[in-house]
Amino acid sequence: MRIYLVFIAAIVFNAGANIMIKAAMRKNPIIPEEGALINAFIQAVKNPHLIVGVALFGLALAAYSVVLSKINLSVAYPIMTGAGFLLVFLVSGLYFRENITAIHMLGSTLILAGVWVLAR
């Protein structure tokens, strides 16, 4: 049972990382000019949302590594990506106000069904 809590944490950390990086880029987009890659990197390091996003990716990696020690990759990976996609999809529509179409909803429903089948 404990491994499932770690799995949920890995999914939430991964989705959270993507959400934080999106939030960071909405506030302070990094647009490297030609030959200004170092300046773009410095911009990134100064962005707190981006730093939190990278830290969440690290936590997701640690938690997911624990998950893979107990759950088959052929089951864990589709659930990790599918559930993470669904979380990001919801936040994208609700928080970022991104356009969600009927086709997006259909695709998300199919992904949810696939995650449910794999998790059984």
C-alpha positions as CSV (number, residue, x, y, z in Angstrom):
1,M,0.0,0.0,0.0
2,R,2.9,2.4,0.8
3,I,4.3,2.1,-2.7
4,Y,1.1,3.5,-4.1
5,L,1.4,6.6,-2.0
6,V,5.0,7.0,-3.3
7,F,3.6,6.5,-6.8
8,I,1.0,9.2,-6.3
9,A,3.7,11.5,-4.9
10,A,5.9,10.8,-8.0
11,I,3.0,11.7,-10.3
12,V,2.1,14.8,-8.4
13,F,5.7,16.0,-8.3
14,N,6.2,15.4,-12.0
15,A,3.0,17.2,-13.0
16,G,3.8,20.0,-10.5
17,A,7.2,20.4,-12.1
18,N,5.7,20.9,-15.5
19,I,3.1,23.3,-14.1
20,M,5.7,25.4,-12.2
21,I,8.0,25.6,-15.3
22,K,5.0,26.8,-17.4
23,A,4.2,29.4,-14.7
24,A,7.8,30.5,-14.8
25,M,7.8,30.9,-18.5
26,R,4.6,32.8,-18.5
27,K,6.0,35.4,-16.1
28,N,9.6,35.6,-17.4
29,P,10.0,33.8,-20.8
30,I,13.5,32.8,-21.7
31,I,14.2,33.8,-25.2
32,P,17.9,33.2,-25.9
33,E,19.3,35.6,-28.5
34,E,22.0,34.3,-30.8
35,G,25.2,33.9,-28.8
36,A,23.4,34.7,-25.5
37,L,22.9,31.2,-24.1
38,I,24.8,32.1,-20.9
39,N,22.4,35.1,-20.3
40,A,19.4,32.8,-20.8
41,F,20.9,30.4,-18.3
42,I,21.4,33.2,-15.8
43,Q,17.8,34.3,-16.3
44,A,16.6,30.8,-15.6
45,V,18.7,30.4,-12.4
46,K,17.1,33.6,-11.1
47,N,13.5,32.5,-11.7
48,P,12.1,31.0,-8.5
49,H,9.2,29.2,-10.2
50,L,11.7,27.5,-12.5
51,I,13.9,26.5,-9.6
52,V,10.9,24.9,-7.8
53,G,10.0,23.1,-11.0
54,V,13.4,21.6,-11.4
55,A,13.4,20.6,-7.7
56,L,10.0,18.9,-8.2
57,F,11.5,17.0,-11.1
58,G,14.3,15.8,-8.8
59,L,11.7,14.7,-6.2
60,A,9.7,13.0,-8.9
61,L,12.8,11.1,-10.1
62,A,13.6,9.9,-6.6
63,A,10.0,8.8,-5.9
64,Y,9.6,7.1,-9.3
65,S,12.9,5.3,-8.8
66,V,11.4,3.8,-5.6
67,V,8.2,2.9,-7.5
68,L,10.2,1.1,-10.2
69,S,11.8,-1.1,-7.6
70,K,8.4,-2.6,-6.8
71,I,6.2,-2.1,-9.9
72,N,6.8,-3.3,-13.4
73,L,8.0,-0.6,-15.9
74,S,5.3,-1.8,-18.4
75,V,2.6,-0.8,-15.8
76,A,4.3,2.1,-14.0
77,Y,5.4,4.2,-17.0
78,P,2.0,4.4,-18.7
79,I,0.3,5.2,-15.4
80,M,3.0,7.8,-14.6
81,T,2.7,9.5,-17.9
82,G,-1.1,9.2,-18.3
83,A,-2.0,10.3,-14.8
84,G,0.6,13.2,-15.0
85,F,-0.9,14.2,-18.4
86,L,-4.4,14.3,-16.8
87,L,-3.2,16.5,-13.9
88,V,-1.4,18.9,-16.3
89,F,-4.4,18.9,-18.6
90,L,-6.7,20.0,-15.8
91,V,-4.5,22.7,-14.5
92,S,-3.8,24.0,-18.0
93,G,-7.5,24.5,-18.5
94,L,-8.5,25.7,-15.1
95,Y,-5.5,27.8,-14.0
96,F,-3.7,28.8,-17.2
97,R,-7.0,29.2,-19.1
98,E,-5.7,27.2,-22.1
99,N,-8.3,26.3,-24.7
100,I,-9.8,22.8,-24.1
101,T,-11.8,21.4,-27.0
102,A,-14.2,18.5,-27.2
103,I,-11.4,16.5,-29.0
104,H,-9.1,17.2,-26.0
105,M,-11.8,16.0,-23.6
106,L,-12.3,12.8,-25.7
107,G,-8.5,12.1,-25.7
108,S,-8.3,12.7,-22.0
109,T,-11.2,10.3,-21.4
110,L,-9.4,7.6,-23.4
111,I,-6.2,8.2,-21.5
112,L,-8.1,8.0,-18.2
113,A,-9.6,4.7,-19.3
114,G,-6.2,3.4,-20.2
115,V,-4.7,4.3,-16.9
116,W,-7.6,2.7,-15.1
117,V,-7.2,-0.6,-17.1
118,L,-3.4,-0.7,-16.4
119,A,-3.9,0.1,-12.7
120,R,-6.2,-2.9,-12.1
